[in-house]
């Protein structure tokens, strides 16, 4: 799975928790880094995507992802402090509010990974 969030502390903590649960997460600090990852490796089973990030935000990342036939089928779970209103236009499989609840994340991941 690919964790895309500009907050290094959130990425590190989330990835550590996911590794403890047996997952192999990778990280990207923004949408541009996420596309670099997608273009260089096997596609992840799911993308955990923050919306508010510098360089390329989550909305732009999702628009580009949906237009790319190589990546458009990868499910996206939005993780955001913007609430469901901020994520309503992104067409994500799920929207999880920050602060994140491990149980909610694991439930979403079990569905896609």
Order of alpha helices (4+ residues) and beta strands (2+ residues): beta-alpha-beta-alpha-beta-alpha-beta-alpha-beta-alpha
